[in-house]
Amino acid sequence: MLGVVDYPAFVIAFVLLLALPGPGNLAIFVATGRAKLRGGLAATLGIILGDQVLFWTAVAGLAAILATTPGILLVVQVLGAAYLIWLGVQMCRSSGAALPMLQLKPGGYCWQAFLITLLNPKAIMFYMAFLPLFIDREYHQGLITFTFMAANVAVLTLLYGLIVSLLVLRFSSAVSARPAVRKTLECGAGMLLIGFGLQLLLSRL
C-alpha cells in the first residue's frame, strides 16, 4: 500500500511500540492526572509534533541511504527487526514496578511533552530502525510513501493518547496498585513485539 510492506503489521507494531514505557507515556499519565482529558490530549499533541520532527529527520537519513547505497536498506531492515525483538525481550523482563513520576509544570502540557519527545535520545534511533522494516524496496514511492507513514503515525498516536487518557481516568489507581497486572500486560505486548520482529526478520532473509 503506497510503498508500505504489510500495512496491518505496520499499524499493530507501531501501536505496540507506543505502549512501551517511556517519557511520552509518562507525560500523558501525569497531564491526565492533573488536567483530566484536556491535559492528556494536550500532551498527546505535543508528542505528535515531536514525533513528526523526529520522523522527518529519520526520513532525511534514510533518503540519503537510498540515494547513495540502496543495497544497504536490507541490512538496516534486519537490524531494525532485531531491535524489535530486543525491545520485546526487555518488556518481558520488566519487573512490573510502578513507573517513576515525571515532573511537569501545571499548564503548557503540549509544549512540555513536545520537548520531552524531541529530547529523547532513543526516539530518533527508534525511527531509523522502525521505518525501513516496512518500506518496499521495489515499490516505495519516496515522499508519497513517507508522507503516508507520517500521517499514520500522527493518527495512531492521537487515538492512542485519547484511549490512554480515558483509561488513566478510569483505571489508574487499580493498575498502579497491582504490579502483577502491569507485568502481565507488558510481557504480553513484549511477546507480540518478539513475534513481529521474528516474522519481519525471516521475511527479509
QUICOR-V471157 format. One line per field, one symbol per residue. burial: 1 if it has 24 or more other C-alpha atoms within 12 Angstrom, else 0. A space follows every 50 residues. Layout:
burial: ???
This chain:
burial: 00111000111011111111111111111111111111111111111111 11111111101110010000001101111111111111111101010010 00010001111111111100001111111111111110010100110111 01111111011111110110010000000001101111111111111101 10010
